[in-house]
Amino acid sequence: MEKQRPCLEDKTVQIINVSQEADYVVRAGKVFDGRALLPYEKTDIIISGGRITAVEQGAGPAPDSCKVFIDLGGCAVLPGLVDCHVHLALDGKDFNRAMDLWPRESLLLERIGNDLRKTLDRGIVAVRDGGDRQWVGFRARDEVNSGRLAGPRILSPGIALGKRGRYGSFLGPGITGDQIEDTVKKTAARGVDHIKVLVSGVVSFKEYRRVGEMHFSPEELGRLVWHSHRLGLRVMAHASSDEAAALAAGAGVDSLEHGYFISRPTLEILAKKGIPWIPTLAPVANQARGRLGEGHTPEELEVIEKTYRRQLKMVYRAQELGVIIGTGTDAGATGVLHGEGLLEEMLLLEEAGLGRDQILRAATASGSLILGLEKELGMVIPGLPPYLIAVRGNPLENLQALENIEYMILPSAG
């Protein structure tokens, strides 16, 4: 029997790829399966044919039939994490400099490759991109799928669809109402994973509750969602202001992004329709911190603080109402770095009053559901491929244990 043990002194996460040709027993300590903490002090995760076949109490030596025994030395194991909202075309540091790299292919791919490696090192196995005008995130997806770049699973919409002349020119070319059907068809034909729509502008840091103007009428947004669903594509909707959030929910989008200044009645609609909410706390909260905070006036800082504090309260109300919450960082937005932004977002959810089990569920099982990958990852249950991470410490006691990810277990490509 072959034994494997992670090299714990390595600073980067060690990745163990699981072959479909071998049988494995992964001996862990505690296991959070994406829904709850399992009751065992030691847990065996049995893998055969590239899929988990059993999760059971671990005791004694590995079965004789096992070819590979992976002893995690008491690490806690949980599903790989999911970031439901990123922008791979941006770096979170300098908006203009990041855009300057877009036509410089080799430098762009080098930067994205570094960010994807950091994303993996933070235990993130899947990300959903929010689009960009030059299809950078889409190209990054194809680079990972081809094996030319190492990275998490990437789902991309290519571009974001918004009204011409309004917010978001860096996200997409802008369209008119009569171009909706044709643009959705052409975007879908390129092989995107979902459609991203801009329903509103962004929140103001100068005037509390002010949000950029709406993009689409109810009839236009309804048509966009209908044509997307007809082609089998989910719709990811950027919407801040309660008016925009209510419009998006009424149109039947598949997830609501941002949702600043959302109201309780609109949250009730999300709960009733089963529409997940990705509240993206970090891009606003981080504006009040460190060097970013130094770049704002006292008046702006007051607006920023008041805006994200209100968002925290609404997140708590949302979970009380049964709204599905997903963890999305808006990584690439100024002040939110790829990879490390996810733990920041999770800690903000804890600040909002969510329990650590709820937060871990949002970052695993709920995230996979939002991305449509629930049959592939997000849970430690029989039938799914092994997308697993192991950490020193117990994230159910302290989320910052996620800073100590020792390694990932992933299915081998092909």
ChimeraX attribute file (.defattr): number of C-alpha atoms within 10 A of each C-alpha:
attribute: neighborCount
match mode: 1-to-1
recipient: residues
	/A:1	10
	/A:2	9
	/A:3	11
	/A:4	12
	/A:5	13
	/A:6	17
	/A:7	12
	/A:8	14
	/A:9	9
	/A:10	10
	/A:11	11
	/A:12	16
	/A:13	23
	/A:14	20
	/A:15	16
	/A:16	17
	/A:17	15
	/A:18	23
	/A:19	18
	/A:20	17
	/A:21	9
	/A:22	13
	/A:23	20
	/A:24	29
	/A:25	25
	/A:26	21
	/A:27	25
	/A:28	24
	/A:29	25
	/A:30	22
	/A:31	25
	/A:32	22
	/A:33	21
	/A:34	26
	/A:35	18
	/A:36	15
	/A:37	14
	/A:38	16
	/A:39	12
	/A:40	14
	/A:41	14
	/A:42	19
	/A:43	23
	/A:44	24
	/A:45	23
	/A:46	21
	/A:47	26
	/A:48	20
	/A:49	15
	/A:50	21
	/A:51	22
	/A:52	21
	/A:53	19
	/A:54	16
	/A:55	19
	/A:56	14
	/A:57	16
	/A:58	18
	/A:59	11
	/A:60	5
	/A:61	8
	/A:62	19
	/A:63	12
	/A:64	7
	/A:65	10
	/A:66	16
	/A:67	15
	/A:68	19
	/A:69	21
	/A:70	20
	/A:71	18
	/A:72	21
	/A:73	13
	/A:74	17
	/A:75	22
	/A:76	25
	/A:77	31
	/A:78	28
	/A:79	29
	/A:80	29
	/A:81	32
	/A:82	30
	/A:83	31
	/A:84	30
	/A:85	26
	/A:86	27
	/A:87	23
	/A:88	33
	/A:89	32
	/A:90	30
	/A:91	23
	/A:92	20
	/A:93	14
	/A:94	13
	/A:95	14
	/A:96	10
	/A:97	11
	/A:98	17
	/A:99	17
	/A:100	10
	/A:101	16
	/A:102	18
	/A:103	11
	/A:104	10
	/A:105	11
	/A:106	11
	/A:107	12
	/A:108	19
	/A:109	19
	/A:110	12
	/A:111	17
	/A:112	22
	/A:113	20
	/A:114	14
	/A:115	21
	/A:116	25
	/A:117	19
	/A:118	19
	/A:119	24
	/A:120	25
	/A:121	24
	/A:122	27
	/A:123	30
	/A:124	28
	/A:125	26
	/A:126	26
	/A:127	28
	/A:128	27
	/A:129	30
	/A:130	30
	/A:131	29
	/A:132	27
	/A:133	19
	/A:134	18
	/A:135	20
	/A:136	24
	/A:137	27
	/A:138	25
	/A:139	16
	/A:140	25
	/A:141	24
	/A:142	15
	/A:143	17
	/A:144	17
	/A:145	16
	/A:146	11
	/A:147	10
	/A:148	11
	/A:149	19
	/A:150	15
	/A:151	26
	/A:152	21
	/A:153	18
	/A:154	24
	/A:155	25
	/A:156	30
	/A:157	28
	/A:158	29
	/A:159	27
	/A:160	27
	/A:161	30
	/A:162	28
	/A:163	24
	/A:164	15
	/A:165	12
	/A:166	16
	/A:167	20
	/A:168	20
	/A:169	16
	/A:170	15
	/A:171	23
	/A:172	23
	/A:173	17
	/A:174	22
	/A:175	16
	/A:176	15
	/A:177	17
	/A:178	9
	/A:179	12
	/A:180	20
	/A:181	16
	/A:182	11
	/A:183	17
	/A:184	18
	/A:185	13
	/A:186	11
	/A:187	19
	/A:188	19
	/A:189	10
	/A:190	11
	/A:191	12
	/A:192	17
	/A:193	22
	/A:194	28
	/A:195	27
	/A:196	29
	/A:197	29
	/A:198	28
	/A:199	29
	/A:200	27
	/A:201	21
	/A:202	21
	/A:203	22
	/A:204	15
	/A:205	22
	/A:206	15
	/A:207	14
	/A:208	16
	/A:209	16
	/A:210	15
	/A:211	20
	/A:212	16
	/A:213	15
	/A:214	21
	/A:215	26
	/A:216	21
	/A:217	12
	/A:218	15
	/A:219	10
	/A:220	17
	/A:221	23
	/A:222	18
	/A:223	16
	/A:224	25
	/A:225	26
	/A:226	18
	/A:227	18
	/A:228	23
	/A:229	17
	/A:230	10
	/A:231	14
	/A:232	12
	/A:233	20
	/A:234	22
	/A:235	23
	/A:236	29
	/A:237	30
	/A:238	24
	/A:239	32
	/A:240	30
	/A:241	25
	/A:242	20
	/A:243	17
	/A:244	28
	/A:245	30
	/A:246	22
	/A:247	21
	/A:248	34
	/A:249	22
	/A:250	16
	/A:251	18
	/A:252	22
	/A:253	28
	/A:254	25
	/A:255	27
	/A:256	26
	/A:257	28
	/A:258	26
	/A:259	30
	/A:260	26
	/A:261	23
	/A:262	22
	/A:263	17
	/A:264	14
	/A:265	11
	/A:266	20
	/A:267	27
	/A:268	16
	/A:269	17
	/A:270	28
	/A:271	19
	/A:272	12
	/A:273	15
	/A:274	16
	/A:275	21
	/A:276	25
	/A:277	26
	/A:278	28
	/A:279	27
	/A:280	27
	/A:281	27
	/A:282	25
	/A:283	23
	/A:284	23
	/A:285	23
	/A:286	21
	/A:287	23
	/A:288	22
	/A:289	13
	/A:290	10
	/A:291	11
	/A:292	12
	/A:293	16
	/A:294	12
	/A:295	13
	/A:296	16
	/A:297	12
	/A:298	12
	/A:299	11
	/A:300	19
	/A:301	20
	/A:302	16
	/A:303	19
	/A:304	24
	/A:305	18
	/A:306	15
	/A:307	22
	/A:308	24
	/A:309	16
	/A:310	14
	/A:311	23
	/A:312	21
	/A:313	13
	/A:314	21
	/A:315	24
	/A:316	17
	/A:317	19
	/A:318	21
	/A:319	16
	/A:320	11
	/A:321	16
	/A:322	15
	/A:323	22
	/A:324	21
	/A:325	25
	/A:326	32
	/A:327	29
	/A:328	28
	/A:329	30
	/A:330	34
	/A:331	29
	/A:332	24
	/A:333	22
	/A:334	18
	/A:335	24
	/A:336	26
	/A:337	23
	/A:338	28
	/A:339	23
	/A:340	19
	/A:341	25
	/A:342	29
	/A:343	20
	/A:344	21
	/A:345	26
	/A:346	25
	/A:347	20
	/A:348	19
	/A:349	25
	/A:350	17
	/A:351	14
	/A:352	19
	/A:353	17
	/A:354	19
	/A:355	13
	/A:356	18
	/A:357	18
	/A:358	20
	/A:359	23
	/A:360	27
	/A:361	26
	/A:362	29
	/A:363	28
	/A:364	31
	/A:365	24
	/A:366	27
	/A:367	31
	/A:368	28
	/A:369	18
	/A:370	25
	/A:371	23
	/A:372	15
	/A:373	16
	/A:374	16
	/A:375	12
	/A:376	15
	/A:377	26
	/A:378	32
	/A:379	28
	/A:380	27
	/A:381	19
	/A:382	15
	/A:383	16
	/A:384	18
	/A:385	26
	/A:386	30
	/A:387	26
	/A:388	25
	/A:389	26
	/A:390	27
	/A:391	22
	/A:392	19
	/A:393	21
	/A:394	20
	/A:395	20
	/A:396	18
	/A:397	10
	/A:398	11
	/A:399	19
	/A:400	15
	/A:401	16
	/A:402	18
	/A:403	16
	/A:404	18
	/A:405	23
	/A:406	26
	/A:407	27
	/A:408	28
	/A:409	20
	/A:410	19
	/A:411	18
	/A:412	13
	/A:413	11
	/A:414	5
